[in-house]
Amino acid sequence: MLLLVNFVLSFFIAGGLGLREPSPLGLVVGLVLVVVAALTLAIEFRGIEEGVQAGIPAKFAWQFAFGLTVSLVWLYIEILRLLWIIKSIFAE
C-alpha cells in the first residue's frame, strides 16, 4: 500500500515519498523488497514441492512455471534497482 501511495503522490510531487529514490529511505525499502521477493521465490519452490508430492496432474505445471518466472523476474528487477540505489548514493 505504501508503494501505491508513493506512486500516486509521484504524479503531484517529484519523487513521491522518496521510497524508490536513491536515498537512505530508498535503500531500506529496496532491501526490504529484495527480501520479500526472495521469500516469495522460496514460497514458490515450496508450493512446487508440495504439489509434486500431492500428485497434482502435469497439466498444472504451467501455473507453477509461471509463478516461478514472475518471482524470478521480480527478484531480478529489485536487485537491479537496489544496485542502482547503492551506486547513486555512494557515487555522490
N, C-alpha and C positions, 0 to 999 in steps of 0.2 A: 504494500500500500504506500509505503514511504517513497518508493521509486516512482510510482504512478503520480503521486503529488508533485514530486520533483519534475516529472515530465510535463505536467500541466503548467506548473509555475515557470518552466523554461520558455513558454510562449510569451510570458509577460516580463520576466526578469532574466537577464542574460545569465545562463548557467544554472538557473533554478535555485535549489538549495545548496548546490555545490557538491552533491553526492557522487557525481561522475566526473568531477573536475580534478585536475592534478593538485590536490591539497591534502593535508593530513586527514581530513574527514573522508575525502575520496579514497585515500589509501586504506583506511579502516573498512569502508564499505566494500571496496574491491576485495580485500582479504576475506571478509565475511561471505561474499558471493562466490568466491573460489571454493571455500569450504563447503558451502551449501551445494554447489554444482558437483563437487567430488562426492559428497554424501548421496546425492541423487543418483550418481553413477553406481555407487555401491548398492543402493536400493534396487536399481535395475538389474544388476548381476544377481542379487539375492532372489528377485522375482523370477528370473530366468531359471535359476537353480531349482526353486520350489516348483515351478511349472513343469520342468522336466521330470522331477521326482513324482509329481502328481499324475503324470501321464497325459498332459494336455495334448490334444491332437496336433499334428505337424502343420495343419492349415493356419494355426495361430502364431506360427513362428515369425511372420512378418510384423506382427504387433510388437513382439519382443525386440526385433531388429530395429524397428522404427524408434521405440523408446530409448534403446541404447544409442542410436545415432543422434537423436536430439540431445541426450545428456552429454555425449562426447563433444558435439559442436558447441553447446553452451559452455562447457568447461574450457574448451579451446579459446572461445571469444573472451571469456572472463580472464583467463591467464594473459592473453594479449593486452587486454585493457589494463590489467594490473601492471604489466611490464611498462606500458606507456606512461602510466601514472608515476611509477618509480623513476623512470628516465626523466620525466618532466620535472619532478620535484628536486632530484639531485643534480640536474644539469644547470639549474639556475645559480 
